[in-house]
């Protein structure tokens, strides 16, 4: 066991230390070699050391270097060294963190991390907090709590009686609502197509003047950090309207909620703390390993009543039971890495991490503008949208940049225009990473444009 773990740790350490020197996207030939992991179902046992060696030799070269400082796709934070180390230790513990009885350390660390997170985001310390696989399930937990609360007010128990014959609820979203919220609405039986959609402005912010009439059976879903532009819905005005009507406000803040931790960005979250529930990711700006999301509900009982699990064999005491606040019962102790990140960074270190990424996003935008390319959004946070001309040219530039390997940026469509989407959200990104990426993008874009013109 000791030799096997030492070998795995050595291989993992080598991967981490070499990541900055490798291309971001794997080579096609390395991806093709993954077939070597397959074959017929093994009939006999294999040497564990040989299994780890095969996994490293064929698997590591075929990974996307998302922990690199030059990965700018899908708002991925990468794992801080301390969170990776904590993850390895927690993996050795192999705790089932669902109950205090199955993991006293998991339950206590979750309680501590929850309190710290509420303080970071400026949320009430009495919030119900659940640790989930990501923001999708955090949104699920929050909106399940909302469903429970609003139907309870109407005299209906959704958890016991289901939705057959239940009083109808109205869900209001912005035109730029994230797909995870729509997925959650479908899973909760509220319907992704039954939403009332509010128009958004040129940056993707919900326009409050177009809100429908709200009442005590309405859920309003706000966005803190548009996935394309980084823009925030105007929470102050919308929360005030909702509060007067008795409506529930939920904030999808997968990455944008972390702006509350940065002194020069916290203005973006003005009014967000007045909502009823909030969802975020830990594996984005907090830079913990995948997977980690967090759900917050102002009234803890609403979250607990929507998520509670009970059985004769599940003996619980007076302690906070983690499984009562998230969809999963048996689950890993993912709050360990959250605790390690916050304990290591402190308030000032977390603020600087976020501020630095935002400054680097500005550097990206300004450099690309100087190269003659069009930036389509106001860069208020960490998101940059770039056009390289007509849609086909932009698509080809994105594909060529991804293939070339210096950096990796995704594509998106913004208000009818094809764009490259650059998400600066890694603790490891430096000015040198940005400058090298800009140079590669500019070189490829000019070559692609010239080729397209000749063609």
N, C-alpha and C positions, 0 to 999 in steps of 0.2 A: 504493500500500500504506500509506504513512504517513498519508495523509489519511483513508483508510478506517478504520484502527485508531484514529486520534484521534477520529473521529466515534463509533465504537463505545464507546471509553472515556468520552467525554463523556456519551453516553446511559446507560451503565451507572452512572456516577457520579451522574447526576441521579436515576436510579431508587433508588439506595442512600440518597441524602440526603433524598428525599421519602417514604421508606417509613414513617416514624413518623407522618406526617400523613394517610396514606390509610387507608381501611377495610381490615380484614384479609382478608375474603372478597371476591372480585370481584363486581361487579354482574352480574345475569343478562344484561343487554343487552351488557356487555363480553364475556362468554363467547360470546354469539351472534355477535359480530363476528368471531370466530375463523374462521368460514366463509370470510372474505375471504382467508385464507392458502391456500385450496385452489383449486378450479377444475380446468380441464384441465391435463394435463401440458404444461409450457412447451416449445414447439418451438424457440424461439430464445433466445440468451443475454439476460440482463437486466443492467442497470447494478448493480454490487455495492452502491453507496451506496443505491440505491433498495430493494434487497433488505433491507439492514439497517434502513432507515427503516420499511419495511412491518412487519418483525418487531417493532420497538420500538413502533410506533404501535398495532398490533393485539394484539401479544403481551403487552407489559408490563402494560396495564390488566387483563388476564385472569389474571394470576398470583395465586396464593395468597401473601399477604405473610408467608411463613414466617420471614423474617429480621426481622420486626417484634418488638418487645418484648411484644406482646400476642397472640402466637400460642402457644397452649398445647396443641396437638394432636400426638400421635404422638412425643413426646420428641424434638423437633427443636431443634437447637442454634442454627442460624443461623450465618452465616460472619463471623468476626472480620475487621475491615478488613485486617489484615496477612495473613490466610490467603487472602482474596479477591485481594489484590494479588499474592501469591505464585502463586496459581492462574493469574492472567493472564500472569505472566512465564513460568511453566512451560508454559502453552499456546503462547506464542510460541516457546519452545524446541522443543515438539512431540517430546519424547523417547519412544522406545520403551524403557521401563524394565525390560524382561524380562531383559536380559543386561548384564553389565558392558561388553561390547564395543559394544553399541548405545547405551549411555548411562553413561559413567563417573560423571557427576555424579549421575544418578538412583540408581545402585547405591550410591555412597558416602553420599548423604543418607539412603537407606533404612537402611543399616547404622548410621548415627549415631542416627537417630530410633528404631530398634529398641532400641538400648542405653538411650537415655533413657527410653523407655516401660517397659522392664523395671525400671528404677530407681524410677520413679514408682509402679508397682504392687507393688513389693517382690517381684519374681520373679527367679529366677536369671538372671544375665547371660549364661549359656550357652544360654538358651532358643533354639529355632528360632522365627523370627518371619517371618510372611508378611503382606503388605499386600494387601487384597482390596477388592471393591466394597462390602462392608458386613458386618454381623454374620452374616447368613445364610451367606455364603461363608466367613467366618471359622470359623463352626461347622462347615461342611463340611470345611474343611482339617483342623481339629482332630480331628473324628470319623473322618476318613479315616486320620489318623495313629493313632488309637486302634484302628481296625479292623486296620490293618497290624500294629501291635505285638502285639495279642492273638492274631491268627491266626499270626503268625510264631512265637510261643511254642508254638503247637500244631502247628508244622511245616507251615504252609500259607502260600503266597505269593499273597495276594489280588490284587496288581497284575498278576502274570503269568497266574495260573490262574483268576481270577474267583471267583465264589462258588458255582458249581455243584459240589456235593459237599463244600463247606467245612465245617469244624466249626462248629456253631451258636454264636452269641454272644447274650448276654442284655443288653438295654438297660433300665435303670431310670430312670424320670422321675417327677417330682412331678405331682400332679393339676393344677397350675397351669403346666405346662411351656409355654414359648412356642411358637407355631405354627412359627417358623423352624426350631426343632430337629426338629420332626416332619417338616417338608418335607425337611430334610437327611437324616434317616433313610430316607425314601423314595428319595431320589436315590442313596444309598449302598447300596441293596439290603438294608438292615437292617429295613425295614418300619415304617411309622408305627403300624400296628395290632398289632404283635407286642411292644410295650413292656410292661413291668411297671410299673404306676402305683401310686405311694405316696400315701396320703391327705395332705392339707395341713391346717394349722390355720386359725383365723379370719382370719389375715393373709396366707394363701397360702404359708406356709413348710412345706417337707417335714417330716414327722414321723419322726424316725430310728427310733423304736420299731417302726414298721411296715415297715422295710426288709426285703426278702426275704433269704434266704441268698445271700451274695456269693461269687464265686470268681474264678479268673484268666481267665475268659472273660466277665466282666461289665463293662459300661460304665455308670457312674452319672452322670447329667446333673443338675448343680446349677444353681440360678438365683441370680445376684447382682443383685437389683433386680427384684422382681416388676413386670410391666408395668402392673398396676393399682394396687398398694399401695406399691411400692418396697421391700417386705420381702425379706430374704435367707434362703436356706436355711441351716440350722446346719452350716456346713462343717467345723468342728473335729471334731465327733463322727462325721460321715459319712466324712470323709477317713481318720480313724483306723480305722474299720471296714473301709473299702476297702483300706487299706494292709495290714492283717493278712491279707486274703483274696487279695491280689494283683490286685485289681480296678483299673480305670482310672476316674479321676474327671475329668469335664469340667465347666467352669464357663461358662455362658452369662451374660456380664456386659455386654451391649450398652451399657447406660448405668450400671448400678450399680457396675461395677468401678472407675469413676472416684472413688467414695467413698474409695478408698485414698489419694487425693491430698489429701484434706481432713482436717486434724487432728481436727476434732470429729465426723467421720462415719466415720473409718477403723475404728472399733470394729465397724462393721457387716460388714466384710470379714474379721473374725477367722477364721483357719483356711483362707481361700480360697487362700492361697499354697501350701498343702500338696497341691493338686490336681496333675493331670498335664497339663492343657491349659486354655486360657482363650481366650474370644473377646470382642471389644468393638468398638464403633463409634468412629470419629473424628469423624463428622459429627453426633454428638450432643453430649456435654459438652465435647469439645475444640474444638468450633465451627469445624471446617474445612468447606469446601464439599463438597456431594455429588459423588462418592460415596467413602466411605473406611471400611474395616473392618480389623481387625488380629487375626491368629491367633497364639497363643503355645503352644508345646509344650515341656515340660520337657526332654525328650531330643530334641535337634535332628535327630538321624538318623532318628527315626520320621517326623517331618514331611517331611524331605527325601526319604526313600524312598517316601513316599506321593505326593509331588508332582513328583518329578524328571522332567525331559523331556530326551531326548537324540536326536541325529541326526548324520549324518556332517558336515553343513554347519554345525552349531552348535558352533563351536570355543570351548571354555571354558578358562580358566586356573585359577590358584590362588585367585582372588578369590571372594568370596561371590557366587553367581549368584541374583538375585531370583526368577527363574522356577522355581527348585527348591524354593521355600517357599510357593507359592500356586497356586491352580487355573489362573490365567491365565498365558499365556506373553507374548504381546504385550499391553502395557497402558501406561496413562499413568503418569507419575511422581507418583503421589498422595502419596508420602511427603514431597514438597517442602512441602506445606501443613502436614503434621504437624510437620515440623522448624520451620517458621516460627512456628507457634502456640506450641510449647514454648520456642523461642528468645526469642520476644517476651514471653510471660507469665512465664517462670521458674517455679520451684516455688511461690513465694508467690502469684504472680498466678493460677495455675491453682487453687490451694487457695481463694483468695478468690472466684473465679468460682463454684465449686461451693458453697461455704458460703453465698454470697449467694443463690443460687437456692433453696437449702434453707430459708433464713430467709424468703424471699418465699413459698414454698409454705406455711409455717406461718402467715404473715400472711393468705394466701388463706383457709386453713381457719378461722382464728379469726374473720375478718371475716364469712365466710358463716354461721358458727355464730351470731354476734351478730345476723345478719339473720333467724335463725329456721330455717335450713336444716340438714339432718342430714349430717354428715361421717361416712362409713362406715368409714374406715380410720385406723389410727395413722399420722400423718404423720411418718415417720422420715427421709424423703429428700425427693424433689421431686414426689411423686405425691399427688393429692388426689381423693377420690371423694365426690361430693355427690348426695344425693337431694332432690328437690323434692316428695315425696309419692308418690302412686301412679305406676305405670309410665308410663301415658299422659301424665300431667302432666309428668313428667320428660323424656319424649321430646319433647314440644312445647316445653319450655323450651330444650332443647339445639338443636332446629331453629331456634327464634326467635333465640337468641343468635348462631348461625352466620349467619343471614340478616341480622341487624341490623348486624353489621360492626365493632363496637367491639373485640371479641376473637373468638377461635375456640377452642372446646373440643370435644372429641369425646365420644362416648357409649360405654358399655360395660355389660356385665351382670356383677354381682359377687354371687356366692352367691345367685343367683335374684332379685336386685334390679337394676332399671334405675338407672344412675347416670351423671352427668356426670363425665368424667375430665379433670382439669386437670394438665398436665405442665409444670412450670416448669423449663425447661432452656436458656433463651437468655441469652447474655452481655449482651444489650441490654435485658432486662427490668428495670424500676425499680419502686420503691414506688408511684410515680404511675401506672404501667401497671397494677399490681395493683389499686389503689384505683379507678381508672376502670373496670376490668373488673368488679370486685365490684359497683360501683354499677349498671352496665348489666345484669349478671346478676340482681341483686335486683329492679331495676325490671321487667325482662321477666318474671321468675318470678312476681311479685305480680300483674302484669297477666294473665299466662297462667292462673294459679290462679283469679283472679276470673272470667275468661271461662269457664273449665272448670266452675266452680261454677254459674254462671248457666245454662250449656248443660245 
